[in-house]
Structures are given as structure tokens and as C-alpha cells.
Amino acid sequence: MASLLERDRRMAALRTMMKEQGYQALIVGGNAEAMQRGYIRYVSDWRLWGGRGFAVIPLEGEPVLVLGAGSQSYWSKRVGWIPDVRAAGDMVMEVVDTVMAQGFSQSTLGFVGMNHVMNYGDVGLLQRELGQARLVDATKAVDDIMAVKSDEELALAAQTYRALAQAHETLRVTLAPGKSERAVMAQAVATLAELGCLDGIAHLTNATRPYFRPPTERIIRAEDIIKVSLEFAGPDGYWIELAGIYSFCEPPARELRYYRTCLKAVDRVKAMLRPGAVGGDVTRTVEATFAEDGWNVTGRGIWEGHLIGLNVIRPPYGLIDNTDVFKEKMLFNVHPGLVVDEDQMGMFVQDNLVVTPDGGIPLDVYEQKWHVLPL
């Protein structure tokens, strides 16, 4: 788990922002969805594995964590950062009572997750019950704090990165014609579970298009080109996405050429991924690389990337019109998403890059290559 020093660093950063914005307290929402659980994890170090929860962070004094009655409230009190955990059948009213008891009924309160995490009913009830307070959406302000990683956070994310790299190593020794997709992917998932990665997606495809799907009982064939994407949160909640491509014969010339263009595009994204660049620069870099290599781009399978962390997808995004600015120590998951020609061929190359003044650097070591496996 993250250290108490990291807890104190986060709380200090949040409270500095609160003073600047005039918030007397933050009401932090979260649920178990991969893009929405990170807010609760950030302030409490509790893995919200189901349902929803709230934290109340006062400008001064101790925070309160509100969870549903049951095992989560029991265990979070024993292993998380916040000792004051309230097990509540009506979590929203427990939040209201907490805010009232702390004397904030007429204060300015920052809502974290107001428009994309909290559900409509919860927001409406909070607005009615706290009608004398000034309620402000503070999600972006907290996102901006969470986006810039400490050295400890990068080390925790690197732990997930190494786990996914190890799972790809499992695939390299497990993939073989005659086995089912499910049997092979189960081995990779078992590796991840042993390393503490309990939440995620293990998808693959043998099709021309880059879109992934869950594994099936389909039997792997010697002529397959198999693309695998692993997207998992590690034991400390940090998400990483890492892909690999595998075959049992030498790559066809056209597919190999495309793959090399993807690698070139990723290398050029690394070079431009400096503080002050914007999300759209990533897409422009990828598009220029494909044009330079003479590809007939016919569409887009996916965007070019996104920040990654305790919430799996956050801005800046690799989208042409995105103007969010990169800052030092952001962690960006890059995956060129262009498809080419009439068959819309694509492949999925992913890496996780730390923004530095000298450009993006991979979070840890993973060999980006086309893996030709023995029959």
C-alpha cells in the first residue's frame, strides 16, 4: 500500500487547492467502475471493489469515509488511511449529517465527481439537503492534482507495469496452436492475480481490425496473428495497459510494415511528450508518421492515448482537438489508433510514458517487438 508520507502529500495538495478555491470541505464521490473509483482510492487508499462511496475532506480536521453497511466498511477501517469510516444504509444522508455536524451547512463545498461519478439521485438529494451551502464542481481541480504523479506513485504504477510484462511473458510460453483462447488467457490472468492485479480486462483478437474481444473457446491455429491487450490495476490501484502481438510464422510483409510504423509513431510521441505539449499534438504526431510512411489511412479504431493512473482514463487525450496541457510527471498511455486501406488493417501497440522535460520515457522495461513463437 502507499505510504503515510504519500497520504500526507496528497492531503496537503488537496488542502492547498481548497484554500485557493475557498472550499471549506470536499465531498468526494466514487464507485467501483474503472474510470470512477480512483477518487476514493486517492484519499483513503481503499480499493472500492463494489458499489459506491463518499469521503468528506474538511479543510481542517480529520476526513470521514462513508461506505455501505457490510464488509467494505469493516475492512477499510482496518487497512485504509481513514479511521473514521461510517457504515450507512443511506450513504447520502450520512454525508449530509457529517457536513452538518462539522458546521459546513452554509459553507462553500467542492463536489468531486459531481457530473460523471455521482448518480442523479445522489446529487439531487445533496443539493436539496445542503441547500444553504454553495456547491461547486471541484472534479477538474482534483483531477489536475491526481494527474501529476509523485515518485512513489510512479514506483507503484511501475509495479503494475512489470506485472503486465510478466503476464505477456506467460503468453509467450503458453500460446500454441491447438489450445483454446480461454485456456491461454487464463494463464496470463493467473499470473496477474498472483502478482496482486485483481481488476482488469484481458482481451485479444486474431482479426485484421484492431478491436479486441474477450477470449472464446476458439482453437488457436498455426496461421493466426494474435494481438493481446492487458488492461489491469495493480495491488495499489494503478492501472496500466500493455499490448503484445504474436504469431507462429514470420510476419507478413504488409503487417510488419504497419507494425513498424506504429513503433515509429510511438517513438515520435515519446520525443514530443514534454511539459507544455497538448493532447492534440499526440494525434498530429501519429498522423504525420503514417502519412510519411505512405499509408492510406481510412479510419480510426481508437484514439491515440490518454492519461492513466488510479482512474484508468483521464485527460489529456490523444484526440486532434484536445487542448489539455501535459505537465511533468504525468503518465500517458499511448496507443496509435489509425486503420489503413480498404480492409482497415490495424494493430495495437501500447506503452505507458512518463512526461519529462526531455520527452516521454517508458515507465519500466517491456520489449516492444513482434513475437514469433515456435510451433
C-alpha positions as CSV (number, residue, x, y, z in Angstrom):
1,M,0.0,0.0,0.0
2,A,1.0,3.6,-0.4
3,S,3.0,5.1,2.5
4,L,1.7,7.5,5.1
5,L,4.1,10.1,3.7
6,E,2.2,9.8,0.4
7,R,-1.1,10.1,2.2
8,D,0.2,13.4,3.8
9,R,1.5,14.7,0.5
10,R,-1.9,14.1,-1.2
11,M,-3.9,15.7,1.7
12,A,-1.6,18.7,1.7
13,A,-2.0,19.2,-2.0
14,L,-5.8,18.9,-1.8
15,R,-6.0,21.4,1.1
16,T,-3.8,23.9,-0.7
17,M,-6.2,23.8,-3.6
18,M,-9.1,24.0,-1.2
19,K,-7.7,27.2,0.3
20,E,-7.1,28.7,-3.1
21,Q,-10.7,27.9,-4.2
22,G,-12.4,28.8,-1.0
23,Y,-13.7,25.3,-0.2
24,Q,-14.4,24.5,3.5
25,A,-14.8,20.8,2.6
26,L,-14.7,18.4,-0.3
27,I,-17.4,15.8,-0.9
28,V,-15.6,13.1,-2.9
29,G,-17.7,10.5,-4.8
30,G,-16.6,7.2,-6.2
31,N,-17.9,3.9,-7.4
32,A,-16.3,0.6,-8.5
33,E,-16.2,1.5,-12.2
34,A,-12.6,1.6,-13.5
35,M,-12.8,5.3,-14.5
36,Q,-14.5,6.4,-11.3
37,R,-13.1,4.5,-8.4
38,G,-9.8,6.4,-8.2
39,Y,-11.1,9.4,-6.3
40,I,-11.9,7.3,-3.2
41,R,-8.6,5.4,-3.5
42,Y,-6.7,8.6,-3.7
43,V,-7.9,10.0,-0.4
44,S,-8.4,6.7,1.5
45,D,-6.2,4.0,-0.1
46,W,-9.2,1.8,-0.1
47,R,-10.0,-0.4,-3.1
48,L,-13.7,0.2,-3.8
49,W,-14.4,-3.2,-5.2
50,G,-18.2,-2.8,-5.5
51,G,-21.0,-0.2,-5.1
52,R,-20.3,3.4,-4.3
53,G,-18.8,5.5,-1.5
54,F,-18.1,9.0,-0.4
55,A,-15.4,10.8,1.5
56,V,-15.8,14.2,3.3
57,I,-12.5,16.1,3.5
58,P,-12.6,19.2,5.7
59,L,-10.1,22.0,5.2
60,E,-9.1,21.3,8.8
61,G,-9.7,18.2,10.9
62,E,-9.9,14.5,10.0
63,P,-11.6,13.1,6.9
64,V,-14.6,10.8,7.0
65,L,-15.2,7.8,4.7
66,V,-18.8,6.8,4.1
67,L,-19.5,3.3,2.7
68,G,-22.4,0.9,2.6
69,A,-23.0,-1.4,5.5
70,G,-21.0,-4.6,5.2
71,S,-17.5,-5.9,4.6
72,Q,-16.1,-2.8,2.8
73,S,-16.8,-0.5,5.7
74,Y,-15.4,-3.2,8.1
75,W,-12.2,-3.8,6.2
76,S,-11.5,-0.2,5.0
77,K,-11.4,0.9,8.6
78,R,-8.6,-1.7,9.3
79,V,-6.5,-1.4,6.3
80,G,-7.2,2.1,4.8
81,W,-6.0,5.5,5.7
82,I,-9.2,6.9,7.2
83,P,-10.0,5.6,10.7
84,D,-13.4,7.3,10.8
85,V,-15.4,5.0,8.5
86,R,-19.2,5.2,8.6
87,A,-21.2,2.1,7.6
88,A,-24.5,3.6,6.4
89,G,-27.7,2.2,4.7
90,D,-28.3,5.7,3.4
91,M,-24.9,7.0,2.5
92,V,-26.0,10.3,1.1
93,M,-27.8,11.3,4.3
94,E,-24.8,10.2,6.3
95,V,-22.7,12.6,4.2
96,V,-25.3,15.3,4.9
97,D,-25.2,14.6,8.6
98,T,-21.4,14.7,8.6
99,V,-21.3,18.0,6.8
100,M,-23.9,19.5,9.2
101,A,-22.1,18.2,12.3
102,Q,-18.8,19.8,11.1
103,G,-20.5,23.1,10.7
104,F,-20.4,23.4,6.9
105,S,-24.1,23.8,6.2
106,Q,-23.7,27.3,4.8
107,S,-20.1,27.0,3.5
108,T,-18.6,26.6,0.0
109,L,-18.3,22.8,-0.7
110,G,-16.4,21.2,-3.5
111,F,-18.0,18.2,-5.2
112,V,-15.6,15.7,-6.7
113,G,-17.3,13.6,-9.3
114,M,-20.4,15.7,-9.4
115,N,-21.1,15.3,-13.1
116,H,-19.7,11.9,-14.1
117,V,-19.4,9.8,-10.9
118,M,-22.3,10.6,-8.6
119,N,-25.7,9.5,-9.8
120,Y,-28.5,11.9,-10.5
121,G,-30.5,10.9,-7.3
122,D,-27.5,11.4,-5.0
123,V,-26.6,14.8,-6.4
124,G,-30.2,15.9,-6.2
125,L,-30.5,14.8,-2.6
126,L,-27.3,16.5,-1.6
127,Q,-28.4,19.7,-3.3
128,R,-31.7,19.7,-1.5
129,E,-30.4,18.8,1.9
130,L,-27.4,21.2,1.7
131,G,-29.4,23.9,0.0
132,Q,-27.9,26.7,2.1
133,A,-24.4,25.8,1.1
134,R,-22.6,26.8,-2.1
135,L,-22.0,23.6,-4.1
136,V,-19.2,23.8,-6.7
137,D,-17.9,21.1,-9.0
138,A,-14.3,20.5,-7.9
139,T,-13.6,17.5,-10.1
140,K,-11.2,19.1,-12.5
141,A,-9.2,20.7,-9.7
142,V,-8.8,17.3,-8.1
143,D,-8.1,15.6,-11.4
144,D,-5.3,18.2,-12.0
145,I,-3.7,17.2,-8.7
146,M,-4.0,13.5,-9.3
147,A,-2.6,13.7,-12.8
148,V,0.9,14.8,-11.7
149,K,2.4,11.7,-10.0
150,S,4.9,11.7,-7.1
151,D,7.9,9.5,-7.3
152,E,6.2,7.0,-5.1
153,E,3.1,6.9,-7.3
154,L,5.3,6.2,-10.4
155,A,7.0,3.4,-8.5
156,L,3.6,1.9,-7.6
157,A,2.5,2.2,-11.2
158,A,5.7,0.6,-12.4
159,Q,4.9,-2.4,-10.2
160,T,1.7,-2.9,-12.3
161,Y,3.7,-2.4,-15.5
162,R,6.1,-5.2,-14.5
163,A,3.2,-7.5,-13.7
164,L,1.7,-7.0,-17.1
165,A,5.1,-7.5,-18.7
166,Q,5.3,-10.8,-16.8
167,A,1.9,-11.8,-18.0
168,H,3.0,-11.2,-21.6
169,E,6.0,-13.5,-20.8
170,T,3.5,-16.1,-19.7
171,L,1.7,-15.7,-23.0
172,R,4.9,-16.2,-24.9
173,V,5.5,-19.6,-23.4
174,T,1.8,-20.6,-23.3
175,L,0.4,-19.6,-26.7
176,A,0.4,-22.6,-29.1
177,P,-1.8,-24.0,-31.9
178,G,-4.4,-26.4,-30.6
179,K,-5.1,-24.6,-27.4
180,S,-8.2,-22.6,-26.8
181,E,-8.1,-18.8,-26.4
182,R,-9.6,-19.1,-23.0
183,A,-7.1,-21.6,-21.8
184,V,-4.2,-19.5,-22.8
185,M,-5.6,-16.2,-21.5
186,A,-6.4,-17.9,-18.2
187,Q,-2.7,-18.5,-17.7
188,A,-1.9,-14.8,-18.2
189,V,-4.7,-13.8,-15.8
190,A,-3.5,-16.3,-13.2
191,T,0.0,-14.7,-13.4
192,L,-1.6,-11.2,-12.8
193,A,-3.7,-12.5,-9.9
194,E,-0.6,-14.0,-8.3
195,L,1.1,-10.5,-8.6
196,G,-1.9,-8.7,-6.9
197,C,-3.7,-7.5,-10.1
198,L,-7.3,-8.4,-9.4
199,D,-9.2,-5.9,-11.6
200,G,-8.9,-5.6,-15.3
201,I,-9.5,-6.8,-18.9
202,A,-7.6,-9.5,-20.8
203,H,-8.7,-9.3,-24.4
204,L,-7.3,-10.5,-27.8
205,T,-8.1,-10.7,-31.5
206,N,-7.0,-12.7,-34.5
207,A,-8.8,-10.4,-36.9
208,T,-7.4,-7.7,-39.3
209,R,-9.1,-4.9,-37.4
210,P,-7.5,-3.8,-34.1
211,Y,-10.7,-4.3,-32.0
212,F,-10.3,-6.6,-29.1
213,R,-12.8,-9.1,-27.6
214,P,-13.0,-11.5,-24.7
215,P,-11.3,-14.9,-25.3
216,T,-13.5,-17.7,-26.5
217,E,-13.3,-21.4,-26.9
218,R,-11.9,-20.9,-30.4
219,I,-8.9,-23.1,-31.0
220,I,-5.7,-21.2,-31.9
221,R,-4.3,-22.1,-35.3
222,A,-0.8,-22.1,-36.7
223,E,-1.7,-19.3,-39.2
224,D,-3.1,-16.9,-36.5
225,I,-1.7,-13.5,-35.8
226,I,-2.8,-12.9,-32.2
227,K,-3.0,-9.4,-30.7
228,V,-3.4,-9.2,-27.0
229,S,-4.3,-6.2,-24.8
230,L,-4.0,-6.4,-21.0
231,E,-5.5,-3.6,-19.0
232,F,-5.2,-4.1,-15.2
233,A,-5.0,-2.3,-11.9
234,G,-2.1,-3.4,-9.7
235,P,-2.2,-4.1,-6.0
236,D,-2.1,-0.3,-5.2
237,G,-4.8,0.6,-7.7
238,Y,-2.7,2.0,-10.5
239,W,-3.9,1.0,-14.0
240,I,-1.6,0.1,-16.8
241,E,-2.4,-1.0,-20.4
242,L,0.2,-3.1,-22.3
243,A,-0.3,-4.9,-25.6
244,G,1.6,-7.6,-27.5
245,I,1.5,-9.3,-30.9
246,Y,2.3,-12.9,-31.5
247,S,2.4,-15.3,-34.5
248,F,3.9,-18.8,-35.2
249,C,5.4,-17.8,-38.5
250,E,7.3,-14.8,-39.8
251,P,5.2,-11.6,-40.1
252,P,3.6,-10.9,-43.5
253,A,5.4,-8.0,-45.1
254,R,2.4,-5.6,-45.1
255,E,1.5,-6.3,-41.5
256,L,5.1,-5.9,-40.4
257,R,5.4,-2.6,-42.3
258,Y,2.3,-1.4,-40.5
259,Y,3.7,-2.6,-37.1
260,R,7.0,-0.7,-37.7
261,T,5.1,2.5,-38.5
262,C,3.3,2.1,-35.2
263,L,6.6,1.7,-33.3
264,K,7.9,4.8,-35.1
265,A,4.8,6.8,-34.2
266,V,5.3,5.8,-30.5
267,D,8.9,6.8,-30.6
268,R,7.9,10.2,-32.1
269,V,5.3,10.6,-29.4
270,K,8.0,10.0,-26.8
271,A,10.0,12.8,-28.3
272,M,7.2,15.4,-28.2
273,L,5.7,14.3,-24.8
274,R,7.2,17.3,-22.9
275,P,5.6,19.7,-20.5
276,G,3.6,22.3,-22.5
277,A,2.5,20.0,-25.3
278,V,-1.2,19.3,-25.6
279,G,-3.3,16.2,-26.2
280,G,-3.9,17.0,-29.9
281,D,-0.1,17.1,-30.5
282,V,-0.1,13.3,-29.9
283,T,-2.7,12.7,-32.7
284,R,-0.9,15.1,-35.1
285,T,2.4,13.3,-34.5
286,V,0.8,9.9,-35.2
287,E,-1.0,11.1,-38.3
288,A,2.2,12.7,-39.7
289,T,4.1,9.5,-39.2
290,F,1.6,7.4,-41.1
291,A,1.5,10.0,-43.9
292,E,5.3,10.0,-44.1
293,D,5.3,6.2,-44.4
294,G,2.8,6.3,-47.3
295,W,-0.2,4.7,-45.7
296,N,-3.7,5.2,-47.0
297,V,-5.5,6.0,-43.7
298,T,-9.2,5.0,-43.9
299,G,-10.4,5.4,-40.4
300,R,-9.6,5.3,-36.7
301,G,-10.0,2.2,-34.5
302,I,-9.4,4.2,-31.3
303,W,-7.9,7.4,-30.1
304,E,-4.1,7.8,-29.6
305,G,-4.0,7.6,-25.9
306,H,-4.9,9.1,-22.5
307,L,-3.5,9.7,-19.0
308,I,-3.6,6.7,-16.8
309,G,-3.5,6.2,-13.0
310,L,-5.9,5.4,-10.3
311,N,-8.6,6.2,-12.8
312,V,-7.9,4.3,-15.9
313,I,-8.7,7.0,-18.4
314,R,-8.3,10.8,-17.8
315,P,-7.3,13.8,-19.9
316,P,-5.2,14.9,-21.7
317,Y,-6.4,12.6,-24.5
318,G,-4.8,11.8,-27.8
319,L,-7.6,13.5,-29.8
320,I,-7.0,16.1,-32.6
321,D,-9.0,18.8,-30.9
322,N,-7.8,18.2,-27.3
323,T,-6.1,21.2,-25.8
324,D,-5.3,19.8,-22.3
325,V,-1.7,20.5,-21.4
326,F,0.9,17.9,-20.4
327,K,2.8,18.5,-17.2
328,E,5.9,16.9,-15.9
329,K,5.4,13.5,-14.2
330,M,2.0,12.8,-15.9
331,L,1.7,9.2,-17.0
332,F,0.4,8.8,-20.6
333,N,-0.8,5.6,-22.2
334,V,-0.1,5.8,-25.9
335,H,-1.7,3.6,-28.5
336,P,-1.8,4.7,-32.1
337,G,-5.3,4.1,-33.4
338,L,-5.3,4.6,-37.2
339,V,-6.5,1.9,-39.6
340,V,-5.5,1.7,-43.2
341,D,-6.6,0.6,-46.6
342,E,-10.0,-0.9,-47.5
343,D,-9.7,-3.7,-45.0
344,Q,-9.0,-1.2,-42.3
345,M,-6.0,-3.1,-41.0
346,G,-4.7,-2.1,-37.6
347,M,-2.7,-3.3,-34.7
348,F,-2.4,-2.3,-31.1
349,V,0.9,-1.0,-29.8
350,Q,0.7,0.4,-26.3
351,D,3.2,1.9,-23.9
352,N,3.0,4.0,-20.7
353,L,5.2,7.1,-20.8
354,V,6.2,9.5,-18.1
355,V,6.3,13.1,-19.2
356,T,9.7,14.7,-18.6
357,P,11.4,17.8,-19.9
358,D,13.4,15.5,-22.2
359,G,10.4,13.7,-23.6
360,G,8.3,10.7,-22.6
361,I,10.2,7.8,-21.1
362,P,8.7,4.3,-20.6
363,L,7.6,3.6,-17.1
364,D,9.6,0.4,-16.9
365,V,11.1,-2.2,-19.3
366,Y,9.0,-4.0,-21.8
367,E,10.3,-5.3,-25.2
368,Q,8.2,-3.9,-28.0
369,K,8.6,-6.4,-30.8
370,W,6.6,-8.8,-33.0
371,H,7.0,-12.1,-31.2
372,V,7.4,-15.1,-33.5
373,L,6.7,-18.2,-31.4
374,P,7.8,-21.8,-32.0
375,L,5.3,-24.3,-33.4
